[in-house]
Amino acid sequence: MKVIEKCSDYQVYSKYGVAEIPKDIFCKIINLVLIEASRNMGSEFNDKMLDAIIETIEENNHKLPLCYIASAIYKGSMGLYGPGRLMPRTILQWLRETSQEYYKERDHKEIEERLKNTGVPVDLKKYPMGTALNLKIDWLTSGAINGDDWNIINLKELAEMIGKKQHPQLHHFFLTDRCKPKE
């Protein structure tokens, strides 16, 4: 990736989606990335292959930022996405792997930002309601309560107790601990 990192056009357009980059600059950058990839793989590519790869990227990944495309080709050429040859089909598979990571990350950031703006807690263990939910799940999975008991325990009441720094136990809900120590 050293060659591509020195390219001024790459520095300018690395965060842009493929559709937003001028065609000649995009082709130049992909050519540099493929030269590096061919060195990594010990193979050569020609102009027909370059055109086919560019066409594949433009058709299937036109919204993906250039830095993710370069990263996918580089990582793929280093064998991080499994074996393959430097050809459109293989590169398309590498791009699928990377685009899944990108879209998951993007969606996560959007949700995180939305939750940050609405004030809804993100970390369940940090807030009383999340801690109460985790406690109920722990009681259920340990066998201390069953499905019927789950419905008896009021989550809001449990969260309020936790919020007041109390240490709720099953007897607070008129339940006895059914969990027996394992021998």
C-alpha positions in Angstrom: 0.0 0.0 0.0 3.0 2.3 0.0 2.6 3.3 -3.6 -1.1 4.2 -3.2 -0.5 6.1 0.0 1.9 8.5 -1.8 -0.6 9.2 -4.6 -2.1 12.7 -4.0 -5.3 11.7 -5.9 -5.8 8.9 -3.5 -5.4 11.2 -0.5 -8.0 13.5 -1.9 -10.6 10.8 -2.9 -10.0 8.0 -0.4 -13.3 8.7 1.5 -15.4 9.3 -1.6 -17.7 6.7 -3.1 -16.7 5.3 -6.5 -19.6 7.1 -8.2 -18.3 10.5 -6.9 -14.7 10.1 -8.3 -13.8 11.3 -11.8 -13.4 8.2 -14.0 -9.8 8.9 -15.1 -8.6 9.4 -11.5 -10.5 6.3 -10.4 -8.9 4.2 -13.1 -5.4 5.6 -12.2 -5.8 4.7 -8.6 -7.2 1.2 -9.2 -4.3 0.6 -11.6 -1.9 1.5 -8.8 -3.7 -0.7 -6.4 -3.7 -3.6 -8.8 0.0 -3.2 -9.5 0.6 -3.6 -5.8 -1.7 -6.5 -5.6 -0.1 -8.3 -8.5 3.3 -7.9 -6.8 1.9 -9.5 -3.7 0.4 -12.4 -5.6 3.3 -12.9 -8.0 1.1 -12.4 -11.0 0.6 -9.9 -13.8 -2.5 -8.2 -15.1 -3.2 -6.5 -18.4 -5.4 -3.6 -19.7 -8.3 -5.9 -20.4 -8.2 -7.2 -16.9 -8.0 -3.7 -15.5 -11.0 -2.6 -17.6 -13.0 -5.7 -16.4 -12.1 -5.1 -12.8 -13.0 -1.4 -13.0 -16.3 -2.2 -14.6 -17.0 -4.8 -11.9 -16.2 -2.3 -9.1 -18.4 0.4 -10.7 -21.3 -1.9 -11.2 -21.3 -3.6 -7.8 -19.7 -1.2 -5.4 -20.4 2.3 -6.6 -21.2 3.6 -3.1 -18.3 2.0 -1.3 -15.5 4.5 -0.4 -12.3 4.2 -2.3 -10.2 3.4 0.8 -12.4 0.3 1.4 -11.9 -0.8 -2.2 -8.1 -0.4 -2.0 -8.1 -2.2 1.3 -10.1 -5.1 0.0 -7.8 -5.6 -3.0 -4.7 -5.3 -0.8 -5.9 -7.6 1.9 -7.2 -10.1 -0.6 -3.9 -10.1 -2.5 -2.2 -10.9 0.8 -4.4 -13.9 1.3 -6.6 -12.5 4.1 -9.8 -13.4 2.3 -8.7 -16.9 1.2 -6.9 -18.1 -1.9 -7.7 -16.6 -5.3 -6.3 -15.1 -8.5 -6.2 -11.5 -9.5 -9.3 -11.5 -11.6 -12.7 -9.7 -11.5 -14.6 -12.6 -9.8 -12.1 -13.0 -7.0 -11.9 -9.2 -6.4 -15.7 -9.1 -6.3 -15.6 -11.6 -3.5 -13.0 -9.6 -1.6 -15.1 -6.5 -2.1 -18.2 -8.3 -0.7 -16.2 -9.2 2.4 -15.1 -5.6 2.9 -18.4 -4.0 2.0 -20.2 -6.1 4.7 -17.7 -4.7 7.2 -18.2 -1.2 5.9 -22.0 -1.3 6.0 -22.1 -2.9 9.5 -19.7 -0.2 10.7 -21.8 2.5 9.1 -25.1 1.2 10.4 -23.6 0.9 13.9 -22.3 4.5 13.8 -25.8 5.7 12.7 -27.5 3.8 15.5 -24.9 5.0 18.0 -25.4 8.6 16.8 -29.2 8.4 16.9 -29.1 7.0 20.4 -26.6 9.6 21.5 -28.9 12.3 20.3 -32.1 10.8 21.9 -30.4 10.2 25.2 -31.4 6.5 25.2 -28.7 4.4 26.9 -26.4 2.3 24.8 -24.5 0.4 27.4 -27.0 -2.0 29.2 -24.7 -2.6 32.1 -24.2 1.1 32.8 -27.9 1.9 33.4 -30.3 0.5 36.0 -32.8 -0.8 33.4 -30.1 -2.7 31.5 -28.6 -4.0 34.7 -32.1 -5.2 35.8 -32.6 -6.9 32.5 -29.2 -8.6 32.7 -30.0 -9.7 36.3 -33.3 -11.3 35.3 -31.6 -13.1 32.4 -28.9 -14.4 34.8 -31.6 -15.6 37.2 -33.4 -17.4 34.4 -30.3 -19.0 32.9 -29.1 -20.1 36.3 -32.4 -21.8 37.1 -33.2 -19.5 40.0 -36.5 -18.6 38.2 -38.6 -20.1 35.5 -40.7 -18.6 32.8 -43.7 -18.0 35.1 -41.4 -16.2 37.6 -40.0 -14.1 34.9 -43.4 -12.5 34.4 -43.9 -11.9 38.1 -40.7 -9.9 38.5 -41.5 -6.3 37.4 -38.5 -5.0 35.4 -39.3 -1.4 36.2 -39.4 -2.1 40.0 -36.2 -4.1 39.8 -34.5 -1.2 37.9 -35.7 1.3 40.5 -34.2 -0.9 43.3 -30.9 -1.0 41.4 -31.0 2.7 40.8 -31.4 3.3 44.5 -28.2 1.2 45.0 -30.2 -1.6 46.7 -29.2 -5.2 46.0 -32.4 -6.9 44.9 -32.9 -10.6 45.7 -35.6 -13.0 44.7 -37.3 -12.7 48.1 -38.1 -9.1 47.3 -40.5 -10.4 44.7 -41.9 -13.1 47.0 -39.8 -15.8 45.2 -37.4 -18.1 46.8 -34.1 -19.0 45.2 -34.6 -22.4 43.5 -31.1 -22.5 42.3 -29.3 -25.3 44.1 -25.5 -25.5 44.2 -24.1 -28.0 41.8 -22.0 -30.7 43.4 
